[in-house]
Amino acid sequence: MSDAQELIPAAKPVIDEQEIEAAVRVLRSGRVVQGPEVAAFEEEFSELVDGRTCVAVNSGTSALHLMLMALGLGPGDEVIVPSFSFAASANAVRLVGADVVFADIDADTFCLDPAAVEAAITPRTAAIMPVHLYGHPAAMDRIMAIAEKHALAVVEDACQAHAAALNGTPVGAFGNGGTFSFYPTKNMHSLEGGMVSADAETARVLRLLRNQGMEQRYANEIVGANVRMTDVSAAIGRVQLTKLAGWTERRIANAAHLTEHITAPNVITPKAAEGVRHVYHQYTVRIRGDRDAAMARLTEAGIGNAVYYPTPIHRLKPYWDPDQKAGRTWDLPETERAAAEVVSLPVHPALTQPDLDRIVAAVNQLGEEL
């Protein structure tokens, strides 16, 4: 990378004066934990999920964990999860004492393959956890039909998919609950935080679970945790939420430009399924050839890049069972193939046209070199 070519980062969290002013305003107010800012953030975010009740928590992982707790899942239950995801998807299942059952993904969307989901159902299956990976909605129409057929709960992991939709219905509005993350590299953030969307009855249980089992001080109703969102985070999230629509359109436009102009034959650009609004948390290509060499050359050209996720969850230490001690082995060919081929390129809304041109040129150069 030459001195004249600054690195185009793979992700670029936004913290402007508006976010700073919102945080300072809350700090000066003295109401800093789960106060009016959290309540306002929950109400405003509900517009993204067809008006469902929203409950703010301190992270996307907590959102997943509490939703599974609210459904009463635990030992003896199985939850079907994609292995091609961040470990939090499976960790939340283990944290409630349930067993993770991995199902394979669709090669084009990187999301759960409904046929693989149905094949993974056993008498112990209690829920399905589709992950809207990289901002692409899972095949929720087919997954919901499977869930209804087998009387299963559905928990949407929408932590990468704020404002994504399938046939006009937003993610987070399909299953029993939707979960979102506001980590700094997500499509919007609150420094750190999470949100759960659910029906009103489930939302009340979620509120109890996030605050030591009580809605009124010292009136504990159930055993709960402390995973509250601060008002500082909520205030920042509210500012970010006002910018999300514009940022999303920019991500979609950036992705369209990359897809149109990347022509390297050994680089397979992402596809969006019919009826899908893909919000491109990541712009993820497949490299057919030497991926490590491709990434090194992109880095040398000043193009940020990363692999999400190099090791499928079922091969991580807490889940890896090579001796089949649990009596189960995983046959996930599309998951293994994706983990070996994917590379994510910059697509964030801070990209300029010269940035996009540099990304295209560097990627197309791979077609000549690999």
Long-range contacts (C-beta under 8 A, 24 or more apart in sequence): 1-299, 1-300, 1-301, 1-302, 2-302, 5-301, 5-302, 5-358, 6-302, 7-302, 7-303, 7-304, 8-302, 8-303, 8-304, 8-346, 8-351, 8-355, 8-358, 8-359, 9-304, 9-346, 9-348, 10-304, 10-305, 10-306, 10-344, 10-345, 10-346, 11-185, 11-304, 11-346, 11-348, 12-348, 12-350, 13-184, 13-185, 13-189, 14-189, 14-240, 14-243, 14-247, 14-350, 15-236, 18-239, 19-236, 19-239, 19-240, 22-235, 22-236, 22-238, 22-239, 23-232, 23-235, 23-236, 25-235, 26-231, 26-232, 26-234, 26-235, 27-232, 29-231, 31-231, 32-230, 32-231, 32-232, 33-228, 33-230, 33-231, 34-211, 34-228, 34-229, 34-230, 34-231, 35-231, 36-231, 37-231, 37-232, 37-234, 37-235, 37-238, 38-228, 38-229, 38-230, 38-231, 38-234, 40-234, 40-238, 41-190, 41-229, 41-234, 41-235, 41-237, 41-238, 41-241, 42-195, 44-238, 44-241, 45-180, 45-195, 45-197, 45-237, 45-241, 46-197, 48-162, 48-163, 48-170, 48-172, 48-244, 49-170, 49-171, 49-172, 49-173, 49-178, 49-197, 50-169, 50-170, 50-173, 52-172, 52-173, 52-178, 52-197, 52-198, 52-199, 53-197, 53-198, 53-199, 53-200, 53-203, 54-195, 54-196, 54-197, 54-203, 55-195, 55-196, 55-198, 55-203, 55-206, 55-207, 55-210, 56-193, 56-194, 56-195, 56-229, 56-234, 56-237, 57-193, 57-194, 57-195, 57-196, 57-206, 57-210, 57-227, 57-228, 57-229, 58-192, 58-193, 58-194, 58-227, 58-228, 58-229, 58-230, 58-233, 59-181, 59-183, 59-192, 59-193, 59-194, 59-227, 60-88, 60-159, 60-179, 60-180, 60-181, 60-182, 60-183, 60-194, 61-88, 61-91, 61-92, 61-181, 61-194, 62-194, 62-210, 62-225, 62-227, 63-159, 63-179, 63-180, 63-181, 63-194, 63-195, 63-196, 64-88, 64-89, 64-92, 64-129, 64-155, 64-157, 64-159, 64-179, 65-92, 65-95, 65-96, 65-227, 66-196, 66-206, 66-209, 66-210, 66-225, 66-227, 67-155, 67-176, 67-177, 67-179, 67-196, 67-198, 67-202, 67-206, 68-92, 68-93, 68-95, 68-96, 68-98, 68-127, 68-155, 69-96, 69-209, 70-177, 70-198, 70-202, 70-205, 70-206, 70-209, 71-126, 71-127, 71-153, 71-155, 71-176, 71-177, 71-202, 73-98, 73-126, 73-127, 73-153, 74-98, 76-124, 77-124, 77-125, 77-126, 77-127, 78-122, 78-124, 78-125, 78-126, 79-125, 79-126, 79-127, 79-128, 79-129, 79-155, 80-112, 80-117, 80-120, 80-121, 80-125, 80-127, 80-128, 80-129, 81-129, 81-131, 81-313, 82-111, 82-112, 82-129, 82-130, 82-131, 82-133, 82-335, 83-312, 83-313, 83-314, 83-315, 83-330, 83-332, 83-335, 84-110, 84-133, 84-309, 84-312, 84-313, 84-332, 84-334, 84-335, 84-338, 84-339, 85-131, 85-133, 85-157, 85-309, 85-313, 86-159, 86-308, 86-309, 87-313, 87-316, 87-318, 88-159, 89-129, 89-131, 89-157, 89-313, 90-313, 90-319, 91-318, 93-129, 94-318, 98-126, 99-124, 100-313, 100-319, 101-125, 102-312, 102-313, 102-314, 102-330, 102-332, 102-335, 103-332, 104-331, 104-332, 104-333, 104-334, 104-335, 105-133, 105-332, 105-334, 105-335, 105-338, 106-139, 106-334, 107-334, 107-337, 107-338, 108-271, 108-273, 109-133, 109-136, 109-138, 109-139, 109-271, 109-272, 109-273, 109-276, 110-134, 110-136, 110-284, 110-338, 110-342, 111-136, 111-137, 111-138, 111-139, 112-138, 112-139, 112-143, 113-334, 114-139, 114-142, 114-143, 114-146, 117-143, 117-146, 118-146, 121-146, 121-150, 121-152, 125-150, 125-152, 126-152, 126-153, 127-152, 127-153, 127-154, 127-155, 127-176, 128-152, 128-153, 128-154, 128-155, 128-175, 129-154, 129-155, 129-156, 129-157, 130-154, 130-156, 130-157, 130-175, 131-157, 131-159, 131-160, 132-156, 132-157, 132-158, 132-160, 132-161, 132-164, 132-171, 133-160, 134-160, 134-270, 134-278, 134-280, 134-281, 134-282, 134-283, 134-284, 134-308, 134-344, 135-160, 135-161, 135-164, 135-187, 135-251, 135-278, 135-279, 135-280, 135-281, 135-282, 136-161, 136-164, 136-270, 136-272, 136-273, 136-276, 136-278, 137-161, 137-164, 137-165, 137-166, 137-171, 137-273, 137-276, 137-277, 137-278, 139-166, 139-273, 140-166, 140-169, 140-171, 140-174, 140-175, 141-166, 141-167, 143-174, 144-174, 144-175, 147-175, 155-179, 159-183, 159-186, 159-194, 160-186, 160-187, 160-281, 160-282, 161-187, 161-279, 161-281, 162-186, 162-187, 162-188, 162-244, 162-248, 162-279, 163-187, 163-244, 163-245, 163-248, 163-277, 163-279, 164-276, 164-277, 164-278, 164-279, 165-276, 165-277, 166-275, 166-276, 166-277, 167-275, 172-197, 173-197, 176-202, 177-202, 182-233, 182-237, 182-240, 186-281, 187-244, 187-247, 187-248, 187-251, 187-279, 187-281, 188-237, 188-240, 188-241, 188-243, 188-244, 188-247, 189-236, 189-237, 189-240, 190-229, 190-233, 190-234, 190-236, 190-237, 190-240, 191-232, 191-233, 191-236, 192-233, 193-229, 193-233, 193-234, 193-237, 194-229, 246-349, 247-349, 248-279, 250-349, 250-351, 251-279, 251-280, 251-281, 251-347, 251-348, 251-349, 252-278, 252-279, 252-280, 254-280, 254-283, 254-347, 254-348, 254-349, 254-351, 254-356, 255-280, 255-283, 255-347, 257-356, 257-360, 258-283, 258-345, 258-347, 258-356, 258-359, 258-360, 258-363, 261-356, 261-360, 261-364, 262-360, 262-363, 262-364, 263-364, 263-367, 264-363, 264-364, 264-365, 264-366, 264-367, 264-368, 265-367, 266-366, 266-367, 266-370, 267-363, 267-364, 267-366, 267-367, 268-341, 280-347, 282-308, 282-344, 282-347, 283-344, 283-345, 283-346, 283-347, 284-308, 284-342, 284-343, 284-344, 284-345, 285-342, 285-343, 285-344, 285-345, 285-363, 286-338, 286-341, 286-342, 286-343, 287-341, 287-342, 287-343, 287-366, 287-370, 288-341, 289-366, 289-370, 290-370, 291-340, 291-341, 291-343, 293-370, 294-343, 294-366, 294-370, 295-343, 297-362, 297-365, 297-366, 297-369, 298-343, 298-345, 298-362, 298-363, 298-366, 301-358, 301-361, 301-362, 301-365, 302-358, 302-362, 303-345, 303-346, 303-358, 303-359, 303-362, 303-363, 304-345, 304-346, 305-343, 305-344, 305-345, 305-346, 306-343, 306-344, 307-342, 307-343, 307-344, 308-342, 308-344, 309-339, 310-339, 311-339, 312-336, 312-339
